[in-house]
């Protein structure tokens, strides 16, 4: 399954493949976490998955990203996945990598602390 990884470490947005046989396990691996939640809906067919426990693991070296139209910055990586609006099942992502890249901004802890 095709997804888009928002990588805060190297500040990149790129296409990735998700193992269809181990979707949730692969999400955890790509995000570097143990619990996921929807952080933002791009549209009715695509959403960003983020670390549900990000605030619990935050430290001075934490990296963040925000997305145009989003309600808050997110700690750690993001994974844009497609969603079947009828069943809720994960699908190939519909939005393009270029569209996501244009909507994402990366932040350091210092930048975030000035915003709040």
N, C-alpha and C positions, 0 to 999 in steps of 0.2 A: 504494500500500500504506500502511495506517495504522500509525504508530509513535508512541512517546511520547518527547519530548526532555526530558532533565534538564539544564537550563541553569544552570551554576554562576555565570555572570556576573551574571545578574539574579535568581538563586535562584528559578526557576520550573520547573514541571513541566507540560507541555502537549502536546496532540495535534499531530502533524505528518504530512504526507504525504511518502512516499518515491517517487521516480520509478521506476516498474517497469522502465523501459528502461535505467536506469543505477543500479541499487541500490547497489553498492559505492561508486561515485563520490559518490552522494548521502549515504551514510553518512559518508564522509570529510568532506564539506562541513559536514554538521550537527554532527559531532563536532569539527571543526577539527583534523584529524590526517591522517596518511598511512598508518597501519596500525591495524587494529582487532583486538580479541580479545574473547571472552566474559568478562565480569567477574563475572557472577552469574546464576544460574538462579532465576527466581521459582517456576517449576513446570515440568512437562514440555513446556509450550507457549510459554513466554515467557522471554527472556533479556535481559540488559543488555550492550550492546556498549560498549567503552571504548577509549581510546587505548592501544595496546600499548606505545608509546614514552613514555608519560607521565612516568615517572621520569627519563628522559633530558632532558626539557625543563623539569623542575621548577625554579622560582625562588621568591624571597621573595613574589612577588605571586600565586603559584599558588592556585587555588581548588579545593576538593575536595567530594565528596559521599560519604556512606555510606548503606547501605541495611540495613534491619532484616534480620538473619539473614545478612548478608554477612560475608566473612572479612577485609576490610580497607577503608579509605577509598580512593576512586578520584580521580585527578587529572583535572580537566577535565570536559567534558560526558559524559553517558551517553545512550544511545539504546536504549529498550526495544523489541524487535522480537518478532514471533511466529515460531514455528518449527513446521513440520510434523514431528511426532515419527517418522513413518514414513520420510520422505525426507530430512529435514534442510534442506529448502528454507525460505526466508523467507516469512512470511505476514503478514496483518494481525495486529496485537497482540491478545491475548485479554483480558489484565488491563486494568482501567479506569484512566484517568488519576487518579482520586480514590484508588484503592487504592495506586498508585505514590506519589502525593504523601504519603500517610499513612506510608509506609515510608522516605522519604528525609529525610536531614538534611544541611544544607550546613555546610561548615567553611572556615576560613581556614588559611593556613600556620601562623600562631601557635597556633591551636587544635590542629592536628595535631601540632606539635612538642611540645606538652605531653602528648600521649597516648603518645608513644614514649619 
